[in-house]
Structures are given as C-alpha cells and as structure tokens.
Amino acid sequence: MLDARQLRYFIAVAQELHFARAADRLNVAQSAVSLQIKGLEDAFGARLLNRRKRAAVSLTEAGQLFLSEAVAAVRQLERAEQVGRLAARGELGQIEVGYVTSAAMNRTLQSLLREYRRSRPAVQLRLTDMETPRQLDALAEGRLDVALIRPRPSYAAGLAARVIHRETLCLALAADHPLARKRTLRASDLGNEPFLVPQLTESLGFGSYLERLATVGSFTVAMVHDVCDFVTALTMAAGGYGVVLGPDSMRALGFPEIVFRPLADFPEKVELAVAFRAAEPSAAVRTFIDLATALGRRREPKRPTRQAQ
C-alpha cells in the first residue's frame, strides 16, 4: 500500500527531474529518495522515471499519469489532516441546537449565535424550535447536541444544565380589555379571567406559574385555553379570548393590539438554561456551552457593594 512519504518523494523527483535536487528539497539523503522511488516501481511493476547517465531524468508515460494522481492524493491528505486538526480544536463541524421560543424572544439565542459565529465561523449550526421535554429526549438520544430549555429540578443520567437567563413575568391582554386601564395589576385582579397557556400539557411549564399565581391571588382559574406557543397565545389574546401570563420578553413579538402589565405581588422569574450531555466529547459543542455560560454570567445583575462604614 502506498504511503504519503513515497508520494511526496516521487512528486519532488518528478518536479525537479533530478535526484540530488529532490533530496535537498526534502532534506533527506539521495539514497533514501532512490530507495522510495524503486519501491514504487517494484510495487507497480513498471518504471516511472527514465534514468540515463548522461541525460536528464524524465518521466515515463506511466510516471506522467501517476504524477497527477499523486499530487491530488497528497493535497487530499493534507486537507484531511487540516480538517482533523480543526475538528479537534472545535473549529469545524456541525452541531444540532434545540431551543424554546422564549430563547429567541428574549434575544439570548441571537446573542449566542453572534458570539459563536465570531468564535467558530466554520462550524455549521442547525436550529430546531421545540418544547423542553422533546429537547431533553432528543439530547439524551443524541439527536441534539445542545438545548436551550426551561430548567428542571433534575435531569436524566448523563445530562446537565446551567441557567443562563432570568426575566420577570408579566400579563399580556388586549388593549381594549377593562384591566388594561390599570398600569400595574395584582394577582387578585385576575380571578375571573380565562388564561391562554402555551405548553399546558407540560406540568413544569407556564401552567405551573399560573397555579402559583392563583394561589397568591386566592382564586381558582376559571378557564384555560391550551395553545402551542406564545405567538398563538398573543394572537388569541388580541382577539379577546383571554389573557397570557408569560415572560416580559413577549413584548418583542410586536403585537400592537396587546398591552403588557407588570404584576405587583408576583415577583417570580422565569429561567432559561443551556442543557447538554455532561460527557460531551465534541470541542465545537463545548465551546457553544462555554459561550452560553459566559453570556449568562454577563447578564446576571450585579449585586450592590456595601459602602464602607
């Protein structure tokens, strides 16, 4: 079987048409070059070079045909070596990223993509919008490499997560809704309202926040409409079908028919986390996780320092 050294030795002689100059170019002994060329010719059963005492070295017909293939093979080998090094450093490849819609609403996803592209421009990202439970399943099964999710109290074996964003909750309602006249709402104001809740089937989703809001306001939720996402929820709210409890970043969706009101007595915050396989071997994925973690640290509000007494 051919090896890269044989190919490089042959190419040098074929281009220099001189064994001594080829040896100098390769920084090896001339005898080593002659030995490698002879090994090639023995393997092929044909002469690749014409050697005459008082004439320049020349390529045989077989040598001319083999030269173009040898050059192409060496270039491909060098390309493969380069790709291997880049991939090992996490600078090449493709990663699958899942995300909840809120990650785009609060601009976390956009900021992370911008930073990752600056750091790893040759790595391709494929994004898929999906609910948290599906993301965690896909992550465990290897169909996703990293996931932007609503955090969980615990995770399946082999998975881990880091919180990278927190934001307050607010209430979205139609601009002509009677409660829209109030600048700030209290939980007790909402006892008779129908709620539009994305991902109601998920026990740890926004339905859980609604349950706690009802406890604070001492009311029982009168009616709930199960919807698939915040765009659908706000669209229905604009039509008067109910109100939406969600992250403050809902404002970014730009519904002019909707107003957003803070909740004075419900200070809970909704979190976003980056989830991943704890033993992730890919350098490209680890870089994504590290950038997401760093972004989360930068977004954390700074605690006020104590003034010297």
N, C-alpha and C positions, 0 to 999 in steps of 0.2 A: 504494500500500500504506500502511496506517495505521502511525503510529509512536507511541511511548509519550508523546511530548510533546503530540501532538494529543489523545490520550485524556485526559491529565491536565488540559489546558486546558478541554476540554469538560466534564469532571466538575466542575471548580471553578465554571464558569458555571452549570451545571445545579443545583448545590447552593446557590450564593449567589443565583441568579436576578438577578444584577447584574454587568455587565461590569467596572465600576470596582473593586468589592469583590473580584471574582475575580482581577483584575490585581494588587491589593495582596497578596492571599493567595499568589499565585505569584511575587510580587516581580519582575514584568515590566511593560512598558508596556501600556496598554489596547489600543493599536493592534495589538500582537503577538497578543493574545488574539483580537481580532476577525478578524484575518487567518487564524489557525488554524481557527477555527470556520467561516469562509467556505470554507476549503479542504475541510473535511469535507463541508459541504453540497454543494459542487460535485462532490465525488467520488461522493456518494450520489445526487445528482440530486433531493434533497428537503430541505426546511427542517427543521432540528432545533429551532430556537428561534423563538418569536414575539417580534418586536421592534416595539414601538409607542412613539411619542414620549411619550405621557402615560399609559402603562400599564407595569406591571412586566413584566420579561422572563418568559416562560413556555415550558414545553416543549410541542412539538407531540407528536402521537401517536407519530411516528417517533422523536422525541427521547426520549420516555419509554421506549420499547422499547430504544433504543440505550444509554441510561444504565446499565441493569442489566448489559448485556453489557460495557460499557466498564469499569465498576467491577470486574467479575470478571476481565477481561483484565489490568487493572493489578495486581490482587492476585496473579494467577498470575505475572506478570512479576516482581514484587517477590520472590515465593517462589523463582523460578528464579534470580534474582540472588543471593539469600541462599544457596541450595544451592550455586551455583557458588563463592562465597567460602569456604563451609565446606569444600567438597571440596578446593579449592586449598590450604587450610591443613591438610588431613588430618583434619578433624573430622567428616566424613560419608562414607558409602560402605559397602562390604563387602569383606572380604578373606578369601581361602581359605588356611587354615593346615593343614599336614600335621604329624604327629608320630609318633614311635615310642612304644610303650607305656611304655618306661622314663622318658620325659619326664613322664608322669603319676605313675609310681611314686615318683620322687624329688622330686615336688612342684614341679618347675620350671615345668611348664605351668600349674598352678593359680596360682602366684605371679605369673607373667607375665600371665595373663588378668586377675587382680585389678588389677594396676597399669595395664594397658591400658584397662580399663573406667573407672578413675578419670580417666585422661588423655583418653580419647576415647569418652565414653559413647554417642554417636550412631552410632559405627561398628559394623556388624554383623560378627561373626566366625563363619565356618563351619569346623568342625574335622573332620579325617579322619585316622583311625588307619591308618598304612600303613608298610611296610618302607622302609628308607633308599633302596635302588635305585629303587623305584617313585616315591618322593618326588622324587628328583633328576630323573627323567624328566618327571614332572608339572610340576616347576618350570621346566625348560627349555622345555616345550611351552606354558607359560602357564596350565596348569590349576590350579596352586598359586601363591600369591603369596609365601609364606614357608614354610620347612620346619624342623622340629626333628629332627635326624638324628644318626646316628653319623658322626663326621667321616671324611673320606677324605684320602689323601695328595695327591690332585689332583682338580680338578673340570673339567667341560666348559667350553668357552669361554663367557664371559658369566655364569658362576655364581661365587659366592664364599661363604665361610662363616667364622664366628667361634665358637670354643669358649666355651661359657657355663656348663659344669658338669663337674666331675670327682668321681668317687667310687671307693672301693676295691671290689675283688671279694671275694666270699665263696662258700662252698659251702653249698647247701641239701640237706638229706637228711631222710628220715623219722625221727621221734622215737625209733622203736624200732630204728633202724639201729645195728649194732655200733660204728661210728665216732662215733655221737652221744655216746658216753660221754666222748670227748675234748673238752676245752674249746677247743683250738686244733689245727688239722690242718697237716700238711706235704704237699707235692706227692707225695712218695714213698708216702704212705698210700693213694693213690687208684689205684694201678696196676691193680687188678682190678675197678674199678667201671664199670658201664655209665653213660654220660652222656646226659642229656636236654638237647639243644641247640636253642634257638629259632633259626630262620632259618639252619639249617645250609647251605642252598643258596647262601647269600651268603658268598663267600670272605673278605670282610673283616669278617664279623660275629663272633658269640661263638665260632664254630668256630676262629677264628684264636687266640683266647685259650686255648682248650683245647689247641691244638697246642703253644703255648709252655709251658703248664703241664706237659704230658707231657715236654717237653724238660728242664724243671727237675727233675722227679721221676724222670727216666730210665726212663720206661715207655712202652709202646705202648698207645694207647687200645683197650680190649678190644671195646667195643660202643658204638654211638651210636644214639640214637633221635632222629629228626628230628621236631620239633614246631613249631607255628606261632607260639607266643607263650609268655610266662612263666607265665600262668595255667594253660595246658595242661601245661607242664613241671612246675610245682609240684604240680599235681593228680596227675600220674603218679608223681612222687617220693613223695607221701604214700601212694600205693598200693604202693610198694616196687619200682617199675620202674627206678629209677636215681637218680642224684644230679644236681644242677644247679649249674653254675658261672655266676654272674651278679653283677650289681651289688648292693651292700649294701642298696639300697632295695627289693629283693624282700621284705624284712621287712614293708613297708607293705601287702602284699596280704593279710596276716592269715590265714595257714594254721596253725591250732593243732596240726596233725599233723606240722608241719615244724619242724626246728631249723636254725639258721644258724651256721656256724662260720667264723672267720677263717682265712686261710692264712698261716702264719708266714713262709714263704720265697717268697711270690709277691706282691710289693708293687705289681704293675701296677695302673693305674687306668683305668677306662672313662670315655670323654668323651661329652658331648652338645654339639652345635653348632647354631647357627641358620644356615640356608642361604638364599640369596636371589639374585635377579638383580642383578648389580653395577651396572647402569644403571637401576635401578628408578625409574620416574618418579612413582609414587604417594606422596604425602605421608603417607597413612594407613599404608602398608606401611613406609615409612622410620621412622615413629615406633615401630612394633612392633619393628623391628630394633634401633633405638637403646635401647629399654627392655630388650630381651633382653640386649644387650651390657652395659648398666649393671648388670643383675641378676647377670650373670656376674662382673663386677668385684667386686661386693659379696660374692659368695660365695667368692672366692679367699681362701685362708688368708693371713693377714698374716705376712710374714717377720719373725722376731725382729730387733730392732735391736741393734747392737753396743753393749756397755757401754763407757763411757769408761774408758780405762786410767789 
